[in-house]
Amino acid sequence: MNMVEYTKIPEVNNYLKSVKNEIQEKQIQESLLLELYQHMEDSATEQIENGMSEEAAWHYALASMGDASETGKALNRVHQKRNPLLPLLVTGISVLIALFFSFSLIQYHGMLKNNIIYRIYACVIILSLVYFGNHILKKEKLVYALYTLLFGFTIISGSHTLLFAIFMLSILILAYWEIRPESYFSFASIIIYAVMMCLCKYPHDTYTLTAAFILTISFSSIIISSKFNTKKIKYIKVLSIIVLFTFIYYPSIYSRWEAYIKVFSIESMNIFTLLKNACFIGKSFVCEGLPYALPNYYTDYHILYWILSYGIFPAVILLTLASGMYIILYATIKKISNHKHQLLAIGCFTCLLMQFMLYILGNFGLLFLNFPSFPIISEGISSITINAILIGTIFSLYRHDKTMVIT
């Protein structure tokens, strides 16, 4: 492919061509060369204003840039793919520890084979996104097309678990619209959010309300973190999505509040009773009654199972280790320097974190909305798939932070 001719001065074009030959990542070559050219143009303009001729000014600007080969090598060193192996390993270890101490729970219900297959499947998704996800993430239109197909299939299938999962993936669509600096595109993301709320409100209300709540918090986190909006616009947008959420879900929340806020339900009371009899260290005598008190305990109550099976202190240690994944993900996001990439990662991270927090509250009897999954730990192919996509996307954005340009 021929290089863009930036100026009529051959020496400048030859300099940029030499720099380009040293940059390995082809997709960022032109953007880096344009940045170099603009820097030289500013320098030449300044010299022209000081009375220097145009040709002499450009030669001065060129000389101030240094050796082309060295400049190219320096840019190439900075704009390399990162190695996410360490954070990936720590994340994997955190998940494996949690699964190991839920082993007897999984094995007892005959789910061992499925759980092994699902986690291998999750690993394939995460690693595929980490190393090849940039080919999808850099193309907005391709992301929109894939999401539209998945969304359409979900609506047709009517599966509430798949609907919850696809709702989590909606954060990527909202993030892509939010990272556009133009004001009309930025506010259009609010319209997209409202459409999603309306489309997913009626079927399986308890599931979609939980998903909508998580999506609202995640979208708000993107807006608050955005550098493209002034403080005033941030306040307006966050207020707008809160008002939209309340307005669209008003009849559901207030006419059937007991279906969503179940702090005083029989299920919640059973959890409180079980927790009262938990030992500080060691297995509680009420552990055997867990299947009768909470029929879905093998998928919804991993943390409660830890408390009753191993004791409060070991369960706190296990929960802390399980939290390691979120600490690593947050630390990874902080290292992403491209603001657009960071906003996409923040949206994915908040979706994961909100599920984790609601799951913890549910395991202590504070049952708000419907039960979300314990990301990657809970049973369920839809949940595991979508959370693997969110995790893989974060690490992919980190790996390709300096080598990917979203188009």
N, C-alpha and C positions, 0 to 999 in steps of 0.2 A: 504494500500500500504506500503510495506517495505521500510525503509529508506536506502539511499545509504550508504554503509560502506566506510568512508573516509580514515580510517587508521586501522592498526592491533591492535592498543592500545584500549582495551575495554573502559577504562575510558573516552577517548575522544569521542568515538561514543555514549556512554551513556549520556554524557554532551550535545552533539548536539541533541540527541533524546529528552531530557528534555526541551531544548530550543524550539524545534519544536512543542511540545505539547502546548506551550503557544501562538503560532502564529495562529490566526484564519483564515487568508486568505491562503488557501491551495496552490494557484497557485504561490505564491512568497516564499513559505517555503524553497524549495531546493536552490533557488538563495541566500537567506539570510544565510542559513547554510553553503553554499560553501564560502561565503564571510567571515563568522566567522572562518571557518576551515583554509582558506588561511591566515588570520590574526594570528591564532595560529601557523601555519606552519612557517611563517616569524619569529615569536618570538622564536620558538624552534630552527630554523636554526641559528639564531644569537647566542643563548646560546651554541649550538654545536661548532660553530666557536671559542667561548671563552674557549673551553676545557671541557664542560659538556658532560656527556654521553647522548645518544639519548633518553633513557627512562626518565632520570632525566630532560632533556630539555623539553620534552613534558609535564611532570607533572608541571614544572615551568610555561610553557605557559598556561596550563589549570587553574592553581591557579590564574594567573594574570587576567583571564576573569571574575572572580567573581562568584556569585551564578547563576546557570543555570536558575532557575525559574525567578529570578529578571531580568536577561538579556533578557529572552524570553518575559516577560511582557513589558519591555521597548521597545523592537523591535515592539511588537504588537501595542503599543500606537502610535508609529511613523507611522506605515504602516496600517492606517485605511482609509476607504472610507471617502471622504469629503462630507459635506452637502452643496449642491449648491442652497439651497432654497432661500436665500437672493438675489444673483445675478439673479436667475430665476424670482423672483418677480419683481425686478427693471426692468428687460428686458420686462416682460409682461406689466407692467404699462406704460412703454415708448411706446410700440406698441398700447396699448389701447387708450392712449391720442391722438396719431396720427389718429387712426381710428375714435375716437369720433368726432373730428373736421372735418372729412371727411364724417360724417354720412349723411348729407343732399345730398352730392354729390353721395354717394352710393345708398341711398334710391330713389333719383330722377330717376336713371337709372334702377330701379327694380332689383338691385343686392344685396339687403339686405340679403335675405335668403341664397344665395350662399356664400356671404361673411362670414356669421355666421358659416355655415357648413365648409368652407375652413379653418377658424381660429381654430375651434375645432379640425379639422383634423391635422392642424399644431401643436397644443398643444399635441396631442396624439403622433405624431412623435417625437417631442422634448423630452417629458417625457420618452417615450420608450427608446430612445437612451441614455438619462441621466442615467437611472437606469439599463438598460439591454444591452446597446450598447457595453459594454466591451467584451461580448461574441462574437461579430462580429469583433470589431476593433483589438482584440489581435491576430486574425488569418488572416494573410496576404492573404493566398490562397483563403479563403472564400470571402474576399473583392474583389479580382481580379475576382473571378467567378461571383459574383453578378454584378459587374461593366460590365463585358463582355456581360452578358445577357441583361442588360439595354441598353448598347451601340448598340448591334445587333438589338434589337427591335426598337430603335430610328432610325437607318439607314433605316430599312425596312419601318417604318411608314412614314418617310419623313417629319415629323412635325418640322418646324423651331423653335418653342418655346420649344419643348422637346429636340431638338438638342442643343439649347443654355443651357438648364438646365443640360443636361448630360455632357456638356463640362465643366461646373463649378465643377461637381463631379470628373472630371479628376484630379483635384489638389490632391486628396487623393492618387491616383495611383502614381503620380509623387513623392509625399512626402514619400510614403512607399519605393520607390527605392532610394530616396535621403538619407534616414536615415541609409542605409546600409553603414558601415564604409569602406568596401572594395572598392578600387578605381575603379575597373572595373564595379562594380554594380552602383557606384555613377555616372560614366560617361554614363552608359546605360540609365539612366533617361533622358539624352539629346536625345537619339535615340527614346525613347518612346514619348517624346514631339514632335519630328519631324514627327513621324508616325501619331500622333493625328492631327497635323496641316494639313498634306496631306489628311487624310481621311475626314476631315470636311471642306475642303476649298471650294469645288465647289458648293454643293447645298446651296441655300439661303445665298449668299455671305455676305450680310450686317449683318445678324445675327451671322454667324460664325466668321466674322472678329472682331466683338465686343467681342464675347466670347473668341476668340484667344488672343485678346489684354489683357483682364482681366486675362486670364490664364498665359500669359507671365509675367505680373507684379507679380502675385501671386507666380509663380514658382521661379522668381528671388528673391522674399522676403525670400523664404525658403532657397535658396542657400546662400544668404548673412547672414542669421541667423545661418547657420550650423556651428557646431564646428568640424565636421568631415573633413572639407576641409581647406587647408592652404589658406592664402590670395591670393596667386598666382592662385591657382586652382579656387577659387571663381570668380576672374576676368575673367578667361578663359571661365568658364561655363556661366556666365551672358552674356558675349560678344557673345558666341556661340548661345544662344537662341535668342538674338536680331538679329543676322545675319540670323539665320534660319527663324525667323518670317518675316523679311524684304524680304528675297529671295522667300519664298513660296507665300507671298501675294503681291509681287511687281506688277504684272500686274493689280490686282484688285484695289490697292491703287492709282496707278498713272494714270490708264486709265479712271477711273471713280471717281476721287477724290471728285467731287461735290456730289456724292451719300453718302459719308461718313462724310465729313466735311461741314456741312450745316449752317455755321454761317451766311451766306448771303442769305439763302433761304427765300421763302415767309413765311414759317412757323416760322422761326426765327424772321423775321421782324414783324410778327403779335404779337409775344411774347414781343418784345421790345416796341411796341405801347401800348399793354395792361399794361405793367409795368410802363410806363410813366404816366399813368392815375390812378395809385394805390394811395390810401389814406394812410396817416401815421397810423391812427387808424380809423377803420370803413369800411363799404362796399363801394366799388367803383362802379360808375354808369356803367362802362364797363363790369362788371361781367356777366351781362345778355348776352353779346355778345360772351362769351367764347366758347359756343358750336359751333358757326358759324366760329370763327377764328381757333379753334383747335378741330377738330371732335373727337379725342381720348383723350380729356382732362380728362374724368372721370377715366382713368387708368394711363395716362402718366404725368399728370400735377397736382398732389395733392398739391405740394408746391405753384405753381402759383395760384391755387384755394384758398389756405389759404390767400395769399397776397391780392387777389382781394376781398375776402369775409370778412376778419377780419381786414385787414390793414397790413402795413409793420412791425410795431413793434410787434403786436401779432404773426405774421407769423415767425418772428425771434425767439421769445420765443418758439413757437411750434417746430421749426426746431431744436433748442437747446435741447428741451426735447426728440425729436425723436432721436437725436444724443446720448442720454443717453445709448441706447442699445450698441453702439459701444464702448463707454467709459467703460462700465461694462465688455464687452467681452474682451477688451484689458487688463483691470485690472485682469481679471480671468486668462488670458494666462500668465501674468507675475508671477502668483503664482504657475504655473506648474513647478515642479522641474526636472522631467524627461525630458532630452533634446529631445529625440525622440518624446515623446508626445507633447512637446511644438512646434516642427517643424510642426507636423500635424495640430495643432491648428492655427499656424500662417498662413498656406496656406488657411485654411477655412476662417479665419478672413479677409485676404486680398481680397478674392473673394467677400465677403459681403461688405467690405468697398469700393472697386472699383465700384461696382454697385451703391452704395449710392452716391458716389462722381459724377459719370457720370449722375446720375438722377438729382442731384442738378444743375449741369451745364446746362443740357437740359431744366430745368424749368426756367432758366434765359436767354434762347435763345442761349446758346453756345452748339449747337447740334453737337457733335462729334460722329462718327460711328452711330450704330443703338441705339434705345432707350432701355437701360436696365431697369429692374424693380426696384421699391422702395421695398427692401427686406421685405417680410411679409405684407407690406401695399398695394402694387399694386394688382390688380385683376389678376387671372391666376393660375390655379391649378398646372401647371408644375413649375412655378416660386416659388410659396408658398412651394411646396413640397421640392424642392432642397435646398431652403434657410433654411427651417426647419431642414433638414438633416445637413447642415453646422453648424447651431447654436447648435443643439443637440449633434453633434460630439465634439464641443469645450467644452461644459459643461460635457460631458461624460469623456473626457480626463482629465478634472479637477477633477471630482469626483473620478475616478479610477487611478489617477496619481501614487499613491504609492502602488497600489494593482494589477496592470496589467502589464504583461510581453508580449510584442509583439513577436509572433513566426512565 
